[in-house]
Amino acid sequence: MVSKQEQTAGAGSLPDPIRNYVGGEWIESGGDESHPVVNPATNDELGEVPFSTGEDVDLAVRAAAEAFDNWRRTPAVDRVQYLFDLKYELEDRQEDIAQALTREHGKTLAEARGEIRRGIENVEVAAGVPNMLREQSGLVEDVARDVDEYAVRQPLGVFGAITPFNFPAMIPLWFLPYAVATGNTFVLKPSEKVPLSSQLIYEAVDGVDFPDGVVNLVNGSAETVNALLEHPDVEGVSFVGSSHVAKYVYETAAQRGKRVQAQGGAKNYAVVTESAELDDAVPNVIGSVYGNAGQRCLANDVVVGVGDVYDDLKAELVAATEDLAVGDGLDETTDVGPVITPDSRERILDVIDEALDAGAEVVVDGRNYDHPELDGTFVGPTLLEGVTADMAIAQDEIFGPVLCLAKTADLDEAIEMVNSTRYGNASTIYTERGTDARKYRYEVDAGNIGVNVGVCAPMGFFHFGGRKESFFGDLHAQGEDAVNFYTDKTIQIERWYS
Ligand code: NAD
């Protein structure tokens, strides 16, 4: 076991070594396997992430299970005091987390800071849980003579969360605050590609002094995930990642009788109509497609120009794409950072080449982008046109800085294209006509709809939508859905005789 002082890195430096956090202590993983953590902008090694074994997971789940009884008996108003403290601990460390996040992920510092803010927002929303519990357990008097009935929300036990690489600080905070505010205990398994942000978030957790075992962390990969999914003491699992793993996690956990919410991949379209204000729409589209180097489940990577707007839209998008600065996210002048790994870069280049073979044309070509000083995994912003619904690039997630332009004659044809994919995460319409916006909301089969908003990321007090192969489960992350996911409603029917 290691003390808090030994684990805590100095300001701006990275946590080393990377450890698990179990029962209120930083501990080494018992496994032999590990994997390098690499800065994708420079190819520098930042650390070595341990791949935790089934025994490591068992330790964490047992610590969480042991902590549950006392934690659920702690009044909700007292439990959320820890979240108020966590908010301030995170805010104190915000800049250190942002720097580490940019180094391990590659996104720009502005994006990293914005991401942490959105994570802290969930801590703030979850601190309102006592009120949310009250609102949802209404009493009905006299369901029969002298008989009253009501529902009591109760926590269930140990919950796990498995998170992806693209939002290393925000996504763990979609789950942790709600799980513990509702009286459950928690085990996080972050992405092995970006474990450093979680180390720093857990330093904030450690600073709060939650009762031992309430909040735990195990690093690792698929084996670690499987141990969590199979552990008999895990009551429920939250997952965010690619759709094929989301489906696997959903099925595996559900077969074992666990609650599960699994958010998958995406294929999001933006539709720009003739009434759109292009001066506002174009920078918004550019932010949606190229922000986070396109590695965002809400990125609208296909942009459909309806009717006569197409030529002006294309001209403005091309100019804006050519204007983007590629580089290290730590450099404040960078607009687009690297993609996460060399494999990811190769995959993106293959997707572009396949689209060109299928008849798309390249208008801005970032395929051979070579940074003059950095040995990073960069893909330059790339714009293709002539993309049609039958192409793989119009159906599959790109997850890179690639904008696909398509053209349709009218809004009906555009909506048909939007709905042609197997995903249903998000979509945006750019319009100044209310009737078009309403038609879009009504007919597009996606869980998050933007009107003149290219990244329609819901605030913490709303659930995060997602349909079709973008979501497996019933109750989504964040807001009231999170409270429902993390609690069960016991029905109480009462009659008193004297
Ligand atoms: P991923 O599916 O590769 O990994 C996600 C998590 O699953 C990681 O913790 C990883 O260790 C684990 N994992 C990977 N393979 C596994 C396996 N075979 N068995 C068990 N566990 C496994 O996803 P990623 O590449 O880290 O993240 C990108 C994906 O996440 C994209 O598809 C993106 O759209 C999606 N995403 C979705 C949302 C959403 O809200 N719907 C949000 C963010 C990211």
Residues whose N, C-alpha, C, O or C-beta is under 5 A from the ligand:
A	BS01	NAD	I162 T163 P164 F165 N166 K189 P190 S191 E192 G220 S221 A222 V225 V240 G241 S242 S243 V245 Q263 G264 G265 A266 C297 S470
